[in-house]
Amino acid sequence: MTRSTATFAALTLAAVATLTACSAEAASESKPESKPTPSSSSPSAKSSPSSDLPKSRIPPKPTGAARAAYLDAIGKVDRTLIVDADKAIDAGRNQCNALDGGARNVDYFAAQRFGNDAHPLTDAQGKLLNAALRATLCPK
């Protein structure tokens, strides 16, 4: 066997050994550990797992007069925004989540959320949209 063949064989053997070791570690990590079941008197048993998750700040879809008021308010910013009312409502509901969740640059994100490449909006329009949202869909 030549020296380069021996070197290649040694490197191959080392690579296989490394992969086998990683594979064995991954297999041992994927096995669930048995954890004690909390008793009914423990505080963690009384709280549900979802109570640790942040609450959604997305308002329900508006209907009737509330829907009309919302669409009218954002239509005053730009009439093309209400061509697809369902899309405008979804964008508004998601923007409410950003407004109520403490997001930064909310005017910019409103412009991005309601605009598109064919019809981009400015941050100033985003600010007007946020005002319309606060007046209708997600008041403080």
Backbone hydrogen bonds in HBPLUS format (Angstrom, degrees):
<---DONOR---> <-ACCEPTOR-->    atom                        ^
c    i                          cat <-CA-CA->   ^        H-A-AA   ^      H-
h    n   atom  resd res      DA  || num        DHA   H-A  angle D-A-AA Bond
n    s   type  num  typ     dist DA aas  dist angle  dist       angle   num
A0006-ALA N   A0002-THR O   2.98 MM   4  6.22 156.7  2.03 149.8 156.4     1
A0007-THR N   A0003-ARG O   2.92 MM   4  6.14 153.5  1.99 146.8 154.3     2
A0008-PHE N   A0004-SER O   2.95 MM   4  6.07 159.5  2.00 142.1 147.6     3
A0009-ALA N   A0005-THR O   2.91 MM   4  6.09 159.1  1.95 146.6 152.5     4
A0010-ALA N   A0006-ALA O   2.95 MM   4  6.14 154.4  2.02 144.6 151.3     5
A0011-LEU N   A0007-THR O   2.95 MM   4  6.19 159.3  1.99 151.8 157.1     6
A0012-THR N   A0008-PHE O   2.91 MM   4  6.08 158.2  1.96 150.0 156.3     7
A0013-LEU N   A0009-ALA O   2.94 MM   4  6.09 159.3  1.98 145.5 151.1     8
A0014-ALA N   A0010-ALA O   2.95 MM   4  6.15 152.9  2.03 143.5 151.0     9
A0015-ALA N   A0011-LEU O   2.91 MM   4  6.12 155.2  1.97 146.5 153.2    10
A0016-VAL N   A0012-THR O   2.94 MM   4  6.18 160.2  1.98 151.5 156.5    11
A0017-ALA N   A0013-LEU O   2.98 MM   4  6.15 157.2  2.04 144.5 150.9    12
A0018-THR N   A0014-ALA O   2.96 MM   4  6.15 153.6  2.03 144.8 151.9    13
A0019-LEU N   A0015-ALA O   2.93 MM   4  6.18 163.8  1.96 151.8 155.9    14
A0020-THR N   A0016-VAL O   2.92 MM   4  6.06 155.9  1.98 147.7 154.5    15
A0021-ALA N   A0017-ALA O   3.01 MM   4  6.19 154.4  2.08 143.1 149.7    16
A0022-CYS N   A0018-THR O   2.94 MM   4  6.21 161.1  1.98 152.9 158.0    17
A0023-SER N   A0019-LEU O   2.88 MM   4  5.97 157.1  1.93 145.4 152.4    18
A0024-ALA N   A0020-THR O   2.95 MM   4  6.13 152.1  2.03 144.0 151.1    19
A0025-GLU N   A0021-ALA O   3.02 MM   4  6.28 152.6  2.10 145.6 152.8    20
A0026-ALA N   A0022-CYS O   2.93 MM   4  6.16 161.6  1.96 152.0 156.8    21
A0027-ALA N   A0023-SER O   3.02 MM   4  6.19 153.5  2.09 143.7 150.8    22
A0028-SER N   A0024-ALA O   3.07 MM   4  6.29 153.0  2.14 141.3 148.2    23
A0029-GLU N   A0025-GLU O   2.93 MM   4  6.15 143.6  2.06 146.0 156.5    24
A0030-SER N   A0026-ALA O   3.05 MM   4  6.19 140.3  2.22 142.6 151.8    25
A0042-SER N   A0039-SER O   3.07 MM   3  5.51 158.8  2.11 112.5 119.0    26
A0045-ALA N   A0042-SER O   3.21 MM   3  5.54 141.7  2.36 105.9 116.0    27
A0046-LYS N   A0043-PRO O   3.21 MM   3  5.48 140.6  2.37 103.0 113.1    28
A0051-SER N   A0048-SER O   3.04 MM   3  5.44 156.7  2.09 111.5 118.9    29
A0052-ASP N   A0049-PRO O   3.47 MM   3  6.16 167.7  2.49 114.7 117.6    30
A0053-LEU N   A0050-SER O   3.11 MM   3  5.33 153.8  2.19 106.1 113.9    31
A0067-ARG N   A0063-THR O   3.34 MM   4  4.74 155.3  2.40  99.4 103.3    32
A0068-ALA N   A0064-GLY O   3.10 MM   4  6.44 162.9  2.13 151.7 156.5    33
A0069-ALA N   A0065-ALA O   2.88 MM   4  6.05 159.8  1.92 149.2 154.7    34
A0070-TYR N   A0066-ALA O   3.00 MM   4  6.15 158.6  2.05 144.1 149.8    35
A0071-LEU N   A0067-ARG O   2.95 MM   4  6.17 174.8  1.96 158.5 159.7    36
A0072-ASP N   A0068-ALA O   2.91 MM   4  5.99 155.0  1.98 145.9 153.4    37
A0073-ALA N   A0069-ALA O   2.95 MM   4  6.09 155.3  2.01 144.4 151.0    38
A0074-ILE N   A0070-TYR O   3.03 MM   4  6.39 164.9  2.06 160.8 163.2    39
A0075-GLY N   A0071-LEU O   2.89 MM   4  5.83 139.9  2.05 137.1 149.1    40
A0076-LYS N   A0072-ASP O   3.11 MM   4  6.33 131.9  2.35 140.2 150.2    41
A0077-VAL N   A0074-ILE O   3.10 MM   3  5.22 138.5  2.28  97.4 108.9    42
A0078-ASP N   A0074-ILE O   3.23 MM   4  6.62 158.7  2.28 147.4 152.0    43
A0081-LEU N   A0078-ASP O   3.04 MM   3  5.77 161.6  2.08 121.2 126.9    44
A0082-ILE N   A0079-ARG O   3.30 MM   3  5.99 160.7  2.34 116.7 120.9    45
A0083-VAL N   A0080-THR O   3.41 MM   3  5.47 169.4  2.42 106.7 108.2    46
A0088-ALA N   A0084-ASP O   3.02 MM   4  6.32 157.0  2.08 153.8 161.1    47
A0089-ILE N   A0085-ALA O   2.88 MM   4  6.11 150.6  1.96 149.9 158.0    48
A0090-ASP N   A0086-ASP O   2.95 MM   4  6.18 160.6  1.99 146.7 151.8    49
A0091-ALA N   A0087-LYS O   2.92 MM   4  6.11 160.4  1.96 148.2 153.8    50
A0092-GLY N   A0088-ALA O   2.98 MM   4  6.10 155.9  2.04 140.7 147.5    51
A0093-ARG N   A0089-ILE O   2.89 MM   4  6.11 161.5  1.93 152.8 157.5    52
A0094-ASN N   A0090-ASP O   3.02 MM   4  6.22 161.8  2.06 149.2 153.9    53
A0095-GLN N   A0091-ALA O   2.89 MM   4  6.08 149.6  1.99 144.1 153.3    54
A0096-CYS N   A0092-GLY O   2.87 MM   4  6.13 146.2  1.98 147.2 156.2    55
A0097-ASN N   A0093-ARG O   3.28 MM   4  6.63 147.0  2.40 139.5 147.2    56
A0098-ALA N   A0094-ASN O   3.24 MM   4  6.68 148.4  2.35 141.0 148.8    57
A0099-LEU N   A0095-GLN O   2.85 MM   4  6.17 160.9  1.89 153.8 159.2    58
A0100-ASP N   A0096-CYS O   2.84 MM   4  5.97 169.6  1.85 156.1 158.5    59
A0101-GLY N   A0097-ASN O   2.88 MM   4  5.67 125.2  2.18 132.9 146.6    60
A0103-ALA N   A0098-ALA O   3.13 MM   5  5.20 164.4  2.16 160.4 157.4    61
A0109-PHE N   A0105-ASN O   3.02 MM   4  6.34 165.2  2.04 157.3 161.8    62
A0110-ALA N   A0106-VAL O   2.91 MM   4  5.99 146.8  2.02 139.8 148.3    63
A0111-ALA N   A0107-ASP O   3.08 MM   4  6.33 159.8  2.13 146.0 151.1    64
A0112-GLN N   A0108-TYR O   2.94 MM   4  6.28 152.5  2.01 148.5 156.8    65
A0113-ARG N   A0109-PHE O   2.79 MM   4  5.85 156.6  1.84 144.3 151.3    66
A0114-PHE N   A0110-ALA O   2.94 MM   4  6.02 161.2  1.98 153.2 156.6    67
A0115-GLY N   A0111-ALA O   2.91 MM   4  5.57 144.7  2.04 134.6 144.8    68
A0116-ASN N   A0119-HIS O   3.19 MM   3  5.10 157.4  2.24 104.8 111.2    69
A0119-HIS N   A0116-ASN O   3.12 MM   3  5.10 126.7  2.42  95.4 109.6    70
A0126-GLY N   A0122-THR O   2.94 MM   4  6.29 147.9  2.04 141.5 151.5    71
A0127-LYS N   A0123-ASP O   2.84 MM   4  6.17 144.5  1.97 144.4 153.3    72
A0128-LEU N   A0124-ALA O   3.14 MM   4  6.48 152.4  2.22 141.1 147.8    73
A0129-LEU N   A0125-GLN O   2.86 MM   4  6.15 152.3  1.93 148.1 156.3    74
A0130-ASN N   A0126-GLY O   2.91 MM   4  6.17 154.5  1.98 146.1 152.7    75
A0131-ALA N   A0127-LYS O   3.04 MM   4  6.31 150.8  2.12 142.7 150.6    76
A0132-ALA N   A0128-LEU O   2.94 MM   4  6.21 151.2  2.02 144.1 152.2    77
A0133-LEU N   A0129-LEU O   2.83 MM   4  6.13 151.2  1.91 148.5 156.9    78
A0134-ARG N   A0130-ASN O   2.95 MM   4  6.18 157.2  2.00 146.8 152.5    79
A0135-ALA N   A0131-ALA O   3.01 MM   4  6.21 137.8  2.20 138.8 150.1    80
A0136-THR N   A0132-ALA O   3.08 MM   4  6.21 125.0  2.40 137.3 150.5    81
A0136-THR N   A0133-LEU O   3.17 MM   3  5.19 140.3  2.34  95.9 107.1    82
A0138-CYS N   A0133-LEU O   2.84 MM   5  5.66 172.8  1.85 146.9 148.4    83
